[in-house]
């Protein structure tokens, strides 16, 4: 069905022309037909689900090849099952989401009827990320399909095998004038971000997100930026340590910590440091009794990131941090194997790179605190994160943290699972992101929320015509006093 080619195979000038021509074909196709109804959108969601089902094994193998090694269980859960579950949820809710919503009249609009109409924006650009290379293409595609748009998708260049499977899946499933996948290197991604989309979604790092937003601004293209930052995890003074540790390790070690909402660092009561180290050590060794040749351990995506994470450990050690590496028997990791053992770091300071950069690896720095106010202040003095995790049972202390900090989302007494709740928006704030999607919020993000007013027989505009008289002025003054 879909015969799009790889723009990376041709010169830059031709790349721009090819990408722009592809965008123009989609926009022409979008404009040539009336907005799709819920049945057509559900049929397209069904087609995407069927495509994912057909390519399920190919996606798992491609992700495995791109990472060098990745847990098959984690890949199926995070790349395949998550997308299929989101499609099923969206199909069940879509007809209700699409209905016009009547709004209550105000004093200024008496006699009229106001409605909100959700219309598709047009052609949506989707830039995926390498850490979940399939899911972070499929999830925004689901929202864009639900909203009735056409799409151009650019998977990450760091996972080319997965990108190729996604390209084949989409080519077999949709007409190119409706949805197409563009593959290629970082140069193609840069050109992709400069296209005049009707909306552009980018998932990735904050520095590149700034560049994407600058490129989109030249076309006045609205953007959704899903980035990350250093998501804090706070354990309360009396919360059961074993419960907290199990949840934190799930979030920290899934995909070897290469998750935008992974717990980045831990805020821990000073008196509970030794307790945490003992409980976490036992729990990690139970999960990963060996580091080398363990099918459940995911590799770091490439050598550059592998060396970056090793550099974070060495920088922290050189500046006085205590390093607690959980590598049973101190097994030697062979050259070329991009595995990093789960590592706890304590006595860390703000001067260490591990406390300045988003880690994106299986390292957990520990910062101790004396009071809850001190922990809240520590969070608030840093850039606003994508997520915050709190382990606490006291309702008052929960309210103090939830209301007293600003982050993209909060998960109380667990980690990361708020992203799986389709009735909750997912998105960041400030350096961790702009906009939100998933579920109804994804439908709204990719829709134009059009205001429609149906005027009755009488319009206030009839009173707004000169020549104005003194009586009218007195009436207006009286109204102003009543409203003040």
Buried (B, 14 or more C-beta within 10 A) or exposed (E): EBEBEBBBEEEEEEBBEBBBEBBEBBBEBBEEEEBBEBEEBBEBBEBBBBBBEBBBEBBBBBBBBBBBBBBBEBBBBBBBBBBBEBBEBBBEBBEEBBEEEEEEEEEEBEEBEBBBBBBBBBBBBBBBBBBBBBBBBBBBBBBBBBBBBBBBBBBBBBBBBBBBBBBBBBBBBBBBBBBBBBBBEEEBBBBBBBBBBBBBBBBBBBEBBEBBBEBBEEBEBBBBBBBBBBBBBBBBBEBBBEBBBBBBBBBBBBBBBBBBBBBBBBBBBEEBBEBBBEBBBEBBBEBBEBBBEBEBBBBBBBEEBBEBBBEBBEBBEEBEBEBBBBBEEEBEEEEEBBBBBBBBBBBBEEEBBBBEBBBBBBBBBBBBBEEBEEBBEBBEEBEBBBBBBBBBEEEEBBEBBBEEBBBBBBBBBBBBEBBEEBEBBBBBBBBBBBBBBBBBBBBBBBBBEEEEEEEEEEEEEEEEEEEEEEEEEEEEEEEEEEEE
